[in-house]
């Protein structure tokens, strides 16, 4: 890697501006309907051990046994 090339580090923040890290627990701040499903994730639902994605506005988590749910950081 040359000195001219720099990698941008993606910093993901929740709706309150707190920096998120791999493995954090989060709580939903709004009811969310899952696309392609009749399931609604209720406000106050907790997800543990989140995984950060390549997008600064999205995280991946598991809620109520459903794996691979992608959430926008503005709702946590």
N, C-alpha and C positions, 0 to 999 in steps of 0.2 A: 504494500500500500504506500503510495506517495504521500509526501507531506501536504500536498494540495487536496488530497481526497480525505474527507471526514465523513464518518458515519453519524447520521442524525439519530439520537436516542429518543425513542418515543416515550413520552411521559403521559400516563393516563390518570385522569382525576375524576372523582365522583362529583355529584351535583353541588356539593359544598366546597369543592376545591381541594379536598384531601387527595394526596397522591396515593394511587393504588399500587400494590405490589403482588407478585405471584403468591397465591395461597391465602390471601386475605378473605375475610368473611364480609358479606355485604347484605344490606336490607333494601328491598324495593320501596320506593317512595310513591308509587302510583300503581293502580291496577293495570295489568298488561294482558292483552289477548294474544295468544301465540298464533302466528301465521300457520295456516294449513291444519288447524286444530280447533276444537271447540273449548279448549282449556283456557282458563283465565288465571293468571298469577296474581294473587291478591296483594295489596299494599301491606307492607310489614313482613312479607315472606323473606326468610333468610336463606342465603346460599353460602356454603362454606367452600374454602379452597378454590377460589377463582383462578382462571388461567388468563394471562394477558395475551392479546392478539397483536397482529401487525398494524392494526388500525387504532389510532389514539382515541376513538370514540366508541370502541366496542370491547367487551370482555366475554369470555366463555365460562359457563358454570354448569353445575348440576343442581336442579331444584326438584324436590319430591321424587327422586329416582329417575328423572328425565335428564339424560346426559346430552351434552353438546348444545345447550341453549346459549344463543348469542344475545347479549343485552347491550343496549346503548348506555353509556356511562351517565347520561343525563337523568336516567331513571333509578339510579342507585345512590 
